[in-house]
């Protein structure tokens, strides 16, 4: 065997291959959910766990909520567009606001510490 055999090349690219498969898998989850399958049905069809499917779908909903907020839509309009209860949209927005406030407080603290040096 030489140093350039195929198994060495493939081992070096595992991260890239896994990342690509993750993108394809996430697209399959989104497509099946858009076709009306439940989380459990999507998980069964793809041979994975329902919590993993739930996490992927939750992230998709959160990204869509953020996009629609950027367009100036109201929580009720967003809920209707995304297909979730308005209470869930408000909870997502509250969590994101809290995370933003925490990041701003951290940035302010770091800025004060840097100024004190």
N, CA, C and O of each residue as an XYZ file, in Angstrom:
468
protein
N       0.823     -1.190      0.000
C       0.000      0.000      0.000
C       0.864      1.249      0.000
O       1.899      1.312      0.664
N       0.424      2.226     -0.748
C       1.143      3.493     -0.766
C       0.490      4.465      0.206
O      -0.584      4.202      0.746
N       1.150      5.574      0.414
C       0.600      6.600      1.296
C      -0.612      7.291      0.696
O      -1.331      7.993      1.408
N      -0.856      7.112     -0.586
C      -1.955      7.803     -1.257
C      -3.119      6.872     -1.572
O      -3.887      7.150     -2.492
N      -3.269      5.776     -0.834
C      -4.373      4.876     -1.156
C      -5.711      5.526     -0.809
O      -5.763      6.484     -0.039
N      -6.781      5.002     -1.379
C      -8.105      5.600     -1.265
C      -8.607      5.696      0.169
O      -9.299      6.657      0.506
N      -8.280      4.730      1.023
C      -8.809      4.767      2.386
C      -8.279      5.963      3.157
O      -9.010      6.535      3.966
N      -7.028      6.363      2.934
C      -6.460      7.527      3.603
C      -7.167      8.800      3.158
O      -7.461      9.670      3.978
N      -7.436      8.908      1.878
C      -8.110     10.092      1.355
C      -9.518     10.177      1.931
O      -9.961     11.252      2.335
N     -10.211      9.070      1.970
C     -11.573      9.085      2.491
C     -11.586      9.432      3.973
O     -12.455     10.188      4.410
N     -10.662      8.911      4.750
C     -10.618      9.226      6.172
C     -10.382     10.712      6.404
O     -10.928     11.290      7.345
N      -9.588     11.320      5.567
C      -9.310     12.745      5.719
C     -10.523     13.608      5.403
O     -10.592     14.756      5.840
N     -11.465     13.080      4.661
C     -12.632     13.860      4.236
C     -13.908     13.500      4.986
O     -14.990     13.924      4.578
N     -13.820     12.747      6.048
C     -15.014     12.305      6.771
C     -15.844     13.487      7.258
O     -17.070     13.462      7.147
N     -15.210     14.507      7.788
C     -15.944     15.669      8.284
C     -16.748     16.356      7.197
O     -17.899     16.736      7.414
N     -16.145     16.515      6.029
C     -16.846     17.145      4.914
C     -18.011     16.292      4.440
O     -19.093     16.808      4.160
N     -17.790     14.995      4.353
C     -18.851     14.083      3.922
C     -19.996     14.103      4.927
O     -21.162     14.177      4.541
N     -19.667     14.039      6.214
C     -20.702     14.050      7.251
C     -21.486     15.353      7.210
O     -22.708     15.345      7.358
N     -20.803     16.463      7.013
C     -21.489     17.751      6.920
C     -22.445     17.792      5.743
O     -23.562     18.297      5.862
N     -22.017     17.270      4.625
C     -22.874     17.226      3.445
C     -24.084     16.339      3.645
O     -25.190     16.668      3.216
N     -23.866     15.212      4.301
C     -24.992     14.316      4.596
C     -25.971     14.973      5.547
O     -27.181     14.784      5.425
N     -25.455     15.743      6.494
C     -26.328     16.454      7.429
C     -27.230     17.444      6.712
O     -28.407     17.573      7.047
N     -26.687     18.138      5.735
C     -27.471     19.099      4.950
C     -28.556     18.374      4.164
O     -29.705     18.813      4.127
N     -28.187     17.271      3.542
C     -29.158     16.483      2.769
C     -30.238     15.922      3.688
O     -31.419     15.935      3.342
N     -29.838     15.436      4.847
C     -30.773     14.868      5.809
C     -31.755     15.930      6.292
O     -32.959     15.682      6.359
N     -31.243     17.108      6.627
C     -32.108     18.202      7.094
C     -33.104     18.594      6.007
O     -34.265     18.883      6.297
N     -32.651     18.604      4.761
C     -33.550     18.922      3.648
C     -34.642     17.865      3.523
O     -35.795     18.194      3.247
N     -34.290     16.612      3.722
C     -35.281     15.534      3.659
C     -36.307     15.684      4.776
O     -37.500     15.476      4.554
N     -35.855     16.039      5.966
C     -36.773     16.253      7.095
C     -37.736     17.383      6.762
O     -38.946     17.243      6.942
N     -37.208     18.500      6.277
C     -38.060     19.652      5.943
C     -39.063     19.291      4.857
O     -40.228     19.682      4.931
N     -38.618     18.548      3.851
C     -39.502     18.185      2.739
C     -40.643     17.278      3.208
O     -41.803     17.498      2.863
N     -40.301     16.262      3.995
C     -41.333     15.342      4.481
C     -42.314     16.055      5.398
O     -43.513     15.779      5.358
N     -41.815     16.975      6.228
C     -42.709     17.745      7.096
C     -43.608     18.644      6.259
O     -44.790     18.794      6.571
N     -43.068     19.246      5.198
C     -43.867     20.091      4.309
C     -44.938     19.282      3.586
O     -45.992     19.808      3.229
N     -44.659     18.005      3.376
C     -45.641     17.117      2.743
C     -46.734     16.690      3.710
O     -47.656     15.970      3.328
N     -46.637     17.137      4.978
C     -47.690     16.876      5.943
C     -47.436     15.708      6.881
O     -48.322     15.353      7.658
N     -46.269     15.104      6.836
C     -45.979     14.003      7.750
C     -45.716     14.554      9.149
O     -45.149     15.636      9.298
N     -46.123     13.817     10.158
C     -45.860     14.203     11.543
C     -44.389     13.946     11.867
O     -43.676     13.281     11.116
N     -43.956     14.488     13.002
C     -42.572     14.259     13.427
C     -42.263     12.778     13.506
O     -41.222     12.330     13.026
N     -43.150     12.026     14.102
C     -42.926     10.591     14.249
C     -42.867      9.905     12.891
O     -42.040      9.019     12.677
N     -43.745     10.311     11.967
C     -43.733      9.710     10.636
C     -42.439     10.035      9.896
O     -41.873      9.181      9.214
N     -41.974     11.285     10.037
C     -40.712     11.671      9.409
C     -39.575     10.846      9.992
O     -38.737     10.324      9.257
N     -39.547     10.731     11.320
C     -38.489      9.971     11.987
C     -38.515      8.511     11.545
O     -37.469      7.924     11.270
N     -39.708      7.925     11.478
C     -39.824      6.532     11.049
C     -39.372      6.355      9.601
O     -38.687      5.386      9.274
N     -39.755      7.284      8.743
C     -39.404      7.188      7.331
C     -37.896      7.274      7.132
O     -37.337      6.590      6.275
N     -37.228      8.133      7.942
C     -35.786      8.321      7.785
C     -34.964      7.435      8.707
O     -33.737      7.407      8.609
N     -35.628      6.711      9.601
C     -34.917      5.805     10.488
C     -34.107      6.522     11.556
O     -32.982      6.125     11.858
N     -34.669      7.567     12.122
C     -33.970      8.323     13.152
C     -34.897      8.561     14.331
O     -36.030      8.080     14.350
N     -34.412      9.300     15.307
C     -35.216      9.549     16.496
C     -36.107     10.773     16.305
O     -35.737     11.723     15.615
N     -37.266     10.737     16.916
C     -38.208     11.844     16.835
C     -37.645     13.129     17.449
O     -37.881     14.202     16.894
N     -36.903     13.075     18.580
C     -36.339     14.319     19.123
C     -35.384     15.017     18.151
O     -35.333     16.246     18.127
N     -34.631     14.265     17.357
C     -33.729     14.864     16.383
C     -34.531     15.596     15.311
O     -34.193     16.712     14.919
N     -35.590     14.954     14.849
C     -36.462     15.579     13.848
C     -37.100     16.830     14.443
O     -37.182     17.862     13.776
N     -37.548     16.746     15.685
C     -38.161     17.896     16.353
C     -37.184     19.061     16.418
O     -37.564     20.202     16.157
N     -35.941     18.788     16.761
C     -34.926     19.838     16.867
C     -34.699     20.515     15.509
O     -34.611     21.740     15.432
N     -34.607     19.724     14.450
C     -34.423     20.297     13.114
C     -35.612     21.166     12.715
O     -35.436     22.263     12.185
N     -36.817     20.674     12.970
C     -38.006     21.432     12.602
C     -38.157     22.686     13.454
O     -38.591     23.726     12.957
N     -37.802     22.594     14.728
C     -37.880     23.762     15.622
C     -36.930     24.855     15.135
O     -37.289     26.032     15.130
N     -35.727     24.474     14.727
C     -34.772     25.453     14.211
C     -35.285     26.107     12.935
O     -35.107     27.307     12.729
N     -35.920     25.313     12.084
C     -36.487     25.868     10.846
C     -37.557     26.897     11.171
O     -37.585     27.976     10.580
N     -38.441     26.563     12.112
C     -39.497     27.489     12.509
C     -38.891     28.766     13.084
O     -39.343     29.865     12.764
N     -37.873     28.628     13.927
C     -37.247     29.808     14.527
C     -36.613     30.701     13.466
O     -36.731     31.925     13.539
N     -35.948     30.111     12.489
C     -35.349     30.914     11.414
C     -36.429     31.654     10.618
O     -36.260     32.818     10.257
N     -37.522     30.970     10.355
C     -38.620     31.581      9.607
C     -39.263     32.704     10.419
O     -39.621     33.740      9.857
N     -39.414     32.517     11.726
C     -39.964     33.563     12.591
C     -39.075     34.799     12.536
O     -39.572     35.914     12.382
N     -37.778     34.612     12.659
C     -36.836     35.736     12.622
C     -36.921     36.449     11.267
O     -36.909     37.679     11.208
N     -37.007     35.683     10.199
C     -37.101     36.291      8.866
C     -38.359     37.137      8.743
O     -38.310     38.253      8.224
N     -39.482     36.615      9.215
C     -40.749     37.331      9.106
C     -40.805     38.545     10.027
O     -41.432     39.549      9.689
N     -40.155     38.463     11.188
C     -40.051     39.633     12.061
C     -39.292     40.734     11.335
O     -39.654     41.908     11.414
N     -38.242     40.347     10.631
C     -37.463     41.310      9.850
C     -38.282     41.985      8.769
O     -37.961     43.097      8.351
N     -39.337     41.326      8.310
C     -40.234     41.913      7.318
C     -41.299     42.789      7.972
O     -42.118     43.404      7.289
N     -41.277     42.838      9.317
C     -42.238     43.679     10.032
C     -43.593     43.034     10.277
O     -44.575     43.726     10.544
N     -43.646     41.724     10.189
C     -44.917     41.026     10.406
C     -45.242     40.932     11.893
O     -44.340     40.910     12.731
N     -46.527     40.876     12.216
C     -46.967     40.745     13.602
C     -46.873     39.279     14.023
O     -46.822     38.390     13.173
N     -46.849     39.022     15.345
C     -46.806     37.623     15.800
C     -47.959     36.775     15.269
O     -47.763     35.602     14.948
N     -49.149     37.345     15.172
C     -50.274     36.550     14.659
C     -50.111     36.246     13.173
O     -50.461     35.153     12.726
N     -49.584     37.201     12.400
C     -49.319     36.949     10.984
C     -48.234     35.884     10.822
O     -48.326     35.012      9.959
N     -47.208     35.972     11.664
C     -46.119     34.998     11.614
C     -46.648     33.608     11.951
O     -46.331     32.633     11.270
N     -47.454     33.526     13.004
C     -48.013     32.236     13.419
C     -48.791     31.601     12.285
O     -48.666     30.403     12.031
N     -49.591     32.399     11.607
C     -50.385     31.878     10.497
C     -49.484     31.431      9.345
O     -49.715     30.379      8.748
N     -48.464     32.221      9.034
C     -47.575     31.890      7.920
C     -46.750     30.637      8.198
O     -46.507     29.834      7.297
N     -46.320     30.473      9.454
C     -45.444     29.355      9.807
C     -46.244     28.117     10.198
O     -45.741     26.996     10.124
N     -47.480     28.324     10.611
C     -48.327     27.192     10.974
C     -48.143     26.713     12.401
O     -48.258     25.523     12.691
N     -47.853     27.661     13.294
C     -47.722     27.340     14.719
C     -48.612     28.299     15.497
O     -49.005     29.342     14.974
N     -48.936     27.955     16.745
C     -49.746     28.871     17.552
C     -49.020     30.195     17.801
O     -47.792     30.240     17.875
N     -49.804     31.275     17.929
C     -49.224     32.597     18.192
C     -48.446     32.595     19.507
O     -47.452     33.310     19.636
N     -48.884     31.803     20.479
C     -48.165     31.717     21.758
C     -46.750     31.184     21.544
O     -45.817     31.609     22.224
N     -46.589     30.264     20.610
C     -45.248     29.725     20.330
C     -44.369     30.797     19.686
O     -43.186     30.912     20.008
N     -44.951     31.577     18.780
C     -44.194     32.670     18.161
C     -43.751     33.654     19.233
O     -42.598     34.085     19.241
N     -44.665     34.016     20.144
C     -44.308     34.951     21.219
C     -43.228     34.364     22.115
O     -42.340     35.091     22.561
N     -43.282     33.073     22.386
C     -42.256     32.429     23.217
C     -40.897     32.446     22.511
O     -39.871     32.687     23.148
N     -40.886     32.195     21.220
C     -39.636     32.248     20.455
C     -39.063     33.652     20.507
O     -37.867     33.828     20.743
N     -39.909     34.655     20.289
C     -39.441     36.041     20.307
C     -38.940     36.446     21.686
O     -37.941     37.158     21.796
N     -39.620     36.003     22.737
C     -39.183     36.323     24.105
C     -37.823     35.697     24.390
O     -36.954     36.339     24.980
N     -37.634     34.444     23.972
C     -36.345     33.782     24.187
C     -35.235     34.485     23.428
O     -34.148     34.697     23.966
N     -35.504     34.849     22.177
C     -34.498     35.545     21.382
C     -34.178     36.917     21.969
O     -33.021     37.340     21.963
N     -35.199     37.618     22.477
C     -34.960     38.911     23.139
C     -34.081     38.740     24.362
O     -33.170     39.536     24.593
N     -34.349     37.704     25.148
C     -33.552     37.447     26.348
C     -32.105     37.132     25.971
O     -31.179     37.614     26.622
N     -31.905     36.332     24.931
C     -30.551     36.012     24.483
C     -29.831     37.260     23.990
O     -28.641     37.437     24.252
N     -30.540     38.120     23.282
C     -29.947     39.360     22.786
C     -29.569     40.283     23.943
O     -28.502     40.897     23.929
N     -30.444     40.379     24.941
C     -30.143     41.215     26.109
C     -28.925     40.683     26.859
O     -28.082     41.456     27.313
N     -28.839     39.373     26.983
C     -27.693     38.758     27.657
C     -26.401     39.036     26.889
O     -25.373     39.344     27.492
N     -26.450     38.928     25.570
C     -25.269     39.208     24.755
C     -24.871     40.678     24.862
O     -23.683     40.996     24.919
N     -25.853     41.573     24.888
C     -25.556     43.004     25.015
C     -24.922     43.299     26.369
O     -23.981     44.089     26.450
N     -25.422     42.678     27.428
C     -24.850     42.878     28.764
C     -23.413     42.366     28.815
O     -22.541     42.998     29.410
N     -23.178     41.229     28.193
C     -21.823     40.675     28.156
C     -20.879     41.605     27.393
O     -19.756     41.857     27.831
N     -21.339     42.106     26.261
C     -20.524     43.022     25.465
C     -20.208     44.290     26.261
O     -19.084     44.791     26.224
N     -21.199     44.799     26.970
C     -20.982     45.995     27.792
C     -19.942     45.720     28.887
O     -19.076     46.556     29.148
N     -20.029     44.567     29.515
C     -19.061     44.202     30.563
C     -17.660     44.090     29.985
O     -16.710     44.609     30.570
N     -17.518     43.431     28.862
C     -16.214     43.277     28.229
C     -15.657     44.652     27.831
O     -14.465     44.912     27.990
N     -16.506     45.508     27.325
C     -16.074     46.848     26.920
C     -15.575     47.638     28.125
O     -14.556     48.323     28.032
N     -16.282     47.554     29.261
C     -15.845     48.240     30.480
C     -14.508     47.689     30.961
O     -13.627     48.450     31.361
N     -14.356     46.375     30.924
C     -13.107     45.757     31.355
C     -11.940     46.191     30.467
O     -10.842     46.455     30.957
N     -12.188     46.262     29.164
C     -11.143     46.698     28.233
C     -10.776     48.163     28.478
O      -9.604     48.532     28.397
N     -11.758     48.983     28.773
C     -11.522     50.408     29.009
C     -10.755     50.617     30.311
O     -10.009     51.588     30.439
N     -10.929     49.720     31.275
C     -10.253     49.833     32.569
C      -8.809     49.396     32.548
O      -8.096     49.597     33.531
N      -8.367     48.821     31.493
C      -6.979     48.317     31.416
C      -5.997     49.378     31.085
O      -4.801     49.103     30.988
